[in-house]
Structure formats: structure tokens, C-alpha cells
Amino acid sequence: MSKQNKYIVSHAPFWHDGSGIRERSYHTILAALPAVLMGLFQYGVPAVGVVSVAVGTAILWEWAMNKAMKRPLTIGDGNAALIGLVFAMLIPATTPWWVVAVGTLIAIGIGKQIFGGIGGNPFNPVVVSLSILIVSWGHLVDFDTALVSYDFAFNPSYPLGVLKYFGVSAIDDFSYLGLLLGQQAGGIGATFGLGLILGGIYLILKGCVRWEIPVAFLAGVFISALIFNIVDPSRYAGPFFHLLTGYTLIGAFFLAPEDSSSPVNPIPMLIYGAGAGVMTVLIRNIGVFVDGVLLAVLMMNLVNPLLDKIRPKALGKVG
């Protein structure tokens, strides 16, 4: 009997550079560390507790969901730890442990696993979770109330809250350099703008994030805020204020570009990022929510499948 060679045909990609989910997760965690470490330094032991509970419970819920659904264990790929870390970055250091645990349960269970696991979720799991918490226990994740009596090591500012209640004239008391260096009340890892920018650049250079979404998002925020400011400077803040406050920078580099819920083609990426940026400023200026990043990202997640249908004409195709 003659020997025959067996050829195995598999689906694309046929050439792989060796990177995978684990590498992307750990690179993203590494990129987030500067902002997280600054938050731990500013908020102290309570922040360490929140981050520890968030990461630990996210991994626990991932393991439990894998077991319950009889799927292979995926806690080793780092994605659950990343979800827990980003969730902790967005909430106050005063958040009760049970709220943190419920938040990571929503992120892993409803935001991710219910759709089949990583790659199947149509919405960013962290954004879904925090949006539900804001509706359910808004006072516990509202920085203006949760951190009003917190013992800071510096003189904090509440820029978005001040803008809402006292108007644009109060912005003169803020230092843009101070805002960039994290001297504002906010999420544990969402206030150190310089660290978030450096982390975002690292992700772009590593290829974990395409530049189109962050750049288009920041451009959308800048241009729309500038238009509002030109129309009525006594009522609407300037573009740099919107760029350096709230969830803007963490939204640009860590929320909007989430793989499963964002486009994969260049033109849709630009539209997606710009749309989220414009929506953010619209919600802040004329909406009822102080920070519109979360709702803006959710809205663009919703239209993501439609945007990804915009693609170049195939070579050789007759119109």
C-alpha cells in the first residue's frame, strides 16, 4: 500500500505573527498601569482594595461562567483581568466592595459571556456594566457626591460637576496642566491624562489599537466642543477642557477601541470614533448626564455593524 501525503486545509489567516489574546490583554494591562498607579498613589488603600476586588472577582466570575457553561477555562488569557482593571479605573475609590463585585459580574456575565465569550459581545462589557450601575446606584459612582469629603493629598477639582452646577465661568479656576497630571476628582485610573496618553501611544505602537478610532474620537470631541464654545463662550467650555476631564482620554484609548464592539475597516473606524466624540460633547452640553462618554460609546457600539458594511469595492467586481 503506497504512502500518501495528507494535506490539511484550514481557514485564514495562514500566516500568523504569534500574537494572541493573552499578549493583547497583557499589553493593554501594561499600558493602563501608569494611570492606575497614579490613582493608587492619590487615593491610597481604598483604591488598592477596589482594584483588587475588581480584578479578583472578574477572574472568579469568568471561571464560574466557564464551569457553568462547560466551556474551556479562559481565565489564563488575561481578558477577564483586563475587564476588571478597566472597570476599577472608571469608578471612585469609595465604591463599596459589593458594588464592585456586582459590576464585574454584569461585565463578565451580561457584557461578555452571555454572547458567547470574547469576540462575540456587541457592546463594550465595562461600559455596559458601569451604565447599569449608574442607573441602579448612581450616587455610589457619582464623583461629585462619593468623593466630596474624601481626604486627598492635593486640592482636588470637580471640573464636570462644577461646569454643570456653576457654569463655564468656574473653569477659570482650573489649571489645564493640573488636569493633565490628574489633579481632579474622578475614577481611580481615569484622571491621570498624561499616563493615559502614554498608554494609548504604547497600544498604538504595539498594534493592539489602531490609531483611527482614538484620533477620530479626540478630534470629534475637540471640534464639536470648539463649535459650541465659539457660538456661546459664556455658556460652553472650550475644547481642551473637554479633552482633559471626565472619561474622555480613557474612552479614546481603552473603551471605544474594544475589539469586538468597534469596526475593523479604516473608514468605519474614523466615522465610529468621530461619532462617539461628537456624541460625548452633545450629551455633556445639552444632555442630562455630566459625562457622556459611556452613552456615546454604547450608541456607536450599536451602529458598529452598519458602519462595517462600508468597505472598498472588491478588485475585479463590476458595478
N, C-alpha and C positions, 0 to 999 in steps of 0.2 A: 504493500500500500504506500503510495507516494506521499511525501510530506507536503502540505500546503501551508503557505503563509496566511495568517488571519489578520485582516485589516479592520481596525476598529474606527468607526466614523463617529465623531462627537460633534456637538453643536459649538458654535463660536462662543468665545474667542479661541482661536487656535494658537495664538501667541500670547503668553501671559508674563508679566514682569515680576511675578512672585508676590505682589502685594495682595492684601485681602482685608476682610472686615476687621480683623484684630489689629492690623497695622494702622488702619484709618482711625479706629477708635482710640488707640493709644496716642497717636499723633494729635488728635483733637483734644484729648485729656491734657497732653503736654502743653498744647497751645493755650489752654484755659488756665493753667497753673499760675501765671503772673497775676491775673485778676483775682483768682481765688486766694492766693497767698496774701495779697494786699487786703482783701476782705477779712481774712482771719486775723491779720495784724490790727486792723481797725476795730473790729467788733469783739475780738478776744475769744474766750472759752465758749460762750453761747454759739458763736459761728462754727467753731470746731464741732460742737455737738450736732448742729443742724446738718452740716456737710457729711458727718459720719453716719447719721441716721439715714439721710437721703441715699447715699451710695450703698450702704448695707442693706436697707430694705428693698431697694431696686433690684439688687442681685438676688435677694431672697424671693421676691415675687417672680422674677424670671425663672428661678429654679422650680418654684411651686407650679407655675403655669406649664413648664416643660413636663413635669411629672404628671400633672392632671390631664394634659392633652396627649400624653405618651409620645412626646417628641424628643429628639436628641437634645442633650443638655447644651445650651448655648451661652452659659454664663462666662465661659472662657474667652469669648470673642471680644469682651470689653464693652459691648454696646449697652448693656444694662447699667454698668458702672458709669458710662458716659451720660446716659439719660438721668441717672441720679445726681451726678455732679452738676449738669447744666440746670436741672430743676433747683438744686440748692443755691446756685448762683443768682437765681431770679427772686428769691424770697427773703424776707427780713431775718436777721439773726434771732429775733424774738419769737419766731414761729414755734408753736408747741410741737412736741415730738409726734403726737398722734396725727396732727395735720400734715406733717411731713410724710408720715407713713401712708396716709390715705392718698396724698398727692402722688407718690411714686407708684402706689397700687393702680391708680387711674392711668398714669402714664404707661406702665407696663401692660396692664390688663386690657384697658379700653383703647389706649392710644396705639398700642403695638400688637400684642398677641392676638387680640380678637380678630384682626385682619390677616392672621397667618404668620406673624413674626416679622423679622426685619426685612425690609424691602416691599412689604405689602401694605403698609399704612399710608392712607391718602393724606393724613394730616400729621403735622409735627407732634409727636406724643407729649413732649414737655409743654407745648403751647396749649394743647387740648386740656391737659391736667390743670395747669395754672388758671386757665379760663374758667373751668368748672369750680375751682376753689374760690375764685373771686366772686362768682355768683353765690356760692354757698356760705362762705365765711370771709367776706370781703374785708371786714375790719381787722382780721388777723394777718392779712397780707398787704394791707394798706400802709405804706411807709409813713404817711403823714400822721397816723394815729399809733401805729405799732412802735415807732421809734421816737416819738415826741419827747419822751422822758429818758431816753437811753443815755448812758454815761459815755460819751465819746471822748477820745483822746485829742480831738480837734474840735473846732467850732463848725458844726455841720450846717449845710443849707438844704432846704427842701424846695428845689427850683420849680418842679412842675406843680407842686401844691401851692407855692407862692404865686405862680403865674395864674392859677385858677382862681384863687381867692382874693389876691391883691392887685392883679393886673400887671401889665408889662412894665410899669414904672419901677417895680421892685427888682427887676433884673439888673438895674444899675449897681446893686449891692453885691453882685456875684463877680467872681474872677473866672474868666474862661480857663486860665491856667489851673486854678484850683479845681474846677470841674473836671478837667482832663486828668488831673492827678488823683481824683477820687474823693475830693472833699465835699461830698454831698451824701445825703441820706438815700438809701436805696437797697437793692438786692446785694447779697454778700459778694457776688462776683460781677455785678453789673455796673459798678460806679467808676472803676479804675479804667478810664478811657484809653490811656496810653498802653496799658497792658493788653487790653482787648484789641487794639490796633496792631500791636506787635504779634499777638497770637494769630490774628487774621492774616497778616502777611506771611507768617510761617505756614499756615494751612494752604495758602495760595501757592507758595513756592514748593511745597511738598506735593501739590496736585490733589490734595484732599478736598479743596474747594476751588471751583472755577471763579475767576475774577469778575465775570459778568454780573452775577447776582449781587455781591456786596457793593460793587462800584455803582451799579444802577440803582440800588436801594438808597445809598447815601446821596447820590445825585438827585433822586426823586424827592428826598427829604429837603435837601438844600434848595432846589429850585422852587418847589411849592411853598416852602417857608419864606423864601425871598419875595415871592409874588405877594403873599399875604402881608408881609412887612412893608413892602412898597405901597400897597393900597392903603394901609392904615397902620403906620408905625407906632401910634399911641395905644393900639389895642393888641397887635400881634407881635410876638417875639421874632428876632432875626434868625437866620439860618444856623449860625454857629451855636446858638443856644439850644436849638432842637437837636443838633448833631451830638452834643456833649451831655445831654440829660436823658434820664429815663432808660429805656431798653434799646435805644437807637443802635449803639455800636454792637452790643451783644446780639441784637436782632440781625444786623447786617452780616456778621461773620459766623454765628452759631445757631441761629434759629431759621432764618429764611433759606439758607442753602442746604437744609437737610435733604439727603439724597432722594428718599422715596417720595417726598411731597413737593419736590421742585422739578422744573423742566430739565431736559438733557441736551436740548439743542440751543445754539448760541442766541438766535433772535428771540425765541421764547424766554430765555434766561433774562435778557435785557428788559423785556416787557414785564415779566414777573417781578423783577427787582424794583423797577421804576414804579410799577403799580403799587407795590407794598409801601414804598417810600411816600408816595403821594397820599395814599390812604392814611398813613400814620399821621401826617400833618393835618389832614382834613378832620380826623377824629379828635385830635388834640385841640384844634382851633374852634370847631363848630359842633363837636360831639359832646356827649355827657361824660366820657371817660377821660381821666387825666392823661394816661399814656395809651396811645393807640396801636403800639407795635404788635401786640398779641392778636388783636382783632384783624389788623391789616394782614398779618401772615396767614391767619386762618382763611380769610377771604381769598387770598391769592392761591393758597393750597386748593381751594375749592375749584378755581378755574384753571388749575395747572394742566389737567388732561386736555382741555380745549387748546391751551397755548401750545402744547407739544405737538399738535397737529400741523403747526406752521413749520414747514421744512422745505429745503430746496427741492426743485424738480429733479427727479431721478435722471441720470445720464441715459440718453437714448430714448427717453419717453416722448411720445408725440402728443402735443397738446390737443 
